[in-house]
C-alpha cells in the first residue's frame, strides 16, 4: 500500500472516531429520563395543596396540651413537665430556693439542692405522646460533701446569674454566662449542664431563663414575621437566609402563604434551594440548623408547625446521623428530655435522601460511601430505639442501609448536575408523594 493511501486510511479512521458521540453513562441517562416523568408544576402544586389542607384539618398538639396529656396520663406526676414562665415567676422561684437554703444554713444543717436526675436511665420514650420525656427522680446536691461541693457552688452561681439577667430584663448567651466565672466553671460544658439542671429545678423552659445559644439556624422562603418589632420578609434574605432569632419569645406576627415546610439537614443543600428560589416554584418555608439541631431552630420549627398548621418534609443525608438528627426534631433529645413538649415537632415526613433512593435514582457507586464500623454501630442502636420501631418505614430503610453498608450525602445527587436536586429529585418526590 502506498504512503498516500495509508495516510488517507488513517485520516478516515481518525475522522470516524471524532464523529462518534461520547458515550453517556446509564446512570446519567436514567437520571435524565426521570425529568421527562415530571408532570406540570400545576399538578404537583395540587398535590401539595391537598397535603396542606389535610394537615390544617388535623389539630397539632400545642405545648399546653402536651403538658396536660402528661398530667392526665400520669396523675402521680411521674414525669417532669416544664413550661414557659414570665420573668417574675422565675425570679420568685429562685428567691424561694435561696431562702430555703439560707434557713437551712442558719439552722446549722448547711444547704443542699434537690436536683432532678437527667441520667439516661430516667429518659424514656412515651409512644402515646411520641416523644422522649424525663422521669421524675431527684438527687441531693449538698455543699457539705466533697463529691458535690463544686457542683453545688456552680448551681448557686448560675441561679444568681440568671436572677440578675431576669431582673435587668435582658438576654445573654450561654457563652456570656460561662465567661462570668471561668475559673469556677472550668469549661462551658459545666455551666451548660447546670443551666439545664436549673431549668428542671424551677420547672421552666430554658428560654424562660433568658439564656440563649448563639445564632445557628437559618430560614428562607415564603414567610414573614416580626423580630422584636422589626418586620422580616424571608423572600428577601438572599442565598444565606435569615438567621433564626435565639430569642423566640420575641418573634410575633408569623404569616405565610407556603404549602409546606422543608427541613434541611445541611447548609450546602439549603444554599442550593435558596439560590434556585425553590420556594417560588413550590411555595414553602426552608430552614436548616446546619447539622445538629439547636434549641432555637427546634423551637422555631415547632412554632411554625403549630401556628401555620403546615406539613413538614425533611431532607437529610442517607446515613444514621441524618436519621438521628431527624429524630431529635421529632421526638426530642435525651439531654433536653425535660423540655420535649416545647421542642418536638411530631409527624415530620422523611422525604429523602433515603437508602432506597440510592438504587431508585441510580446514584453512581463512586458517589456512595462505605459505612464505617461506628456508622454501623449507630445504625444498629437506632433500630433498638422505641421511636424507630414505631415507624415501619424507618425500620425498613435502616435495615436496607445496614444490609448494603452504604451511605450517601444529599450532595451525591449533584453527580447528575448541580441543580438536579431542585429541578428533578425534589419535584419528582413531591409529585409521587414519596415520603414516610
Secondary structure, DSSP 8 states (H G I E B T S, - for coil): --HHHHHHHHHHHHHHHHHS-----HHHHHHHHHHTT---HHHHHHHHHHHHHHHHHS----HHHHHHHHHHH-TT--EE--B---HHHHHHHHHHHHHHHHHHHHTTS--EEEEE---GGGEEEETTTTEEEEE--EEEEESSSTTTHHHHHHHHHHHHHHHHHHHHT--EEHHHHHHTSHHHH-SHHHHHHHHHHHHHHHTB-GGGGTEE-----EEEES-EEEETTEEEEGGGSTTT-EE--S-GGGEEEEE---SEEEEES-HHHHHHHHHTTHHHHTTEEEEE-SSS--HHHHHHHHHHHHHH--EEEEE--BSHHHHHHHHHHHH--STTGGGHHHH----EEEEE--HHHHHHTT--GGG-EE--HHHHHHHHHHHTSHHHHT-HHHHHHHHHHHHHTEEB-GGGGGGG-TTHIIIIIHHHHHHTT---
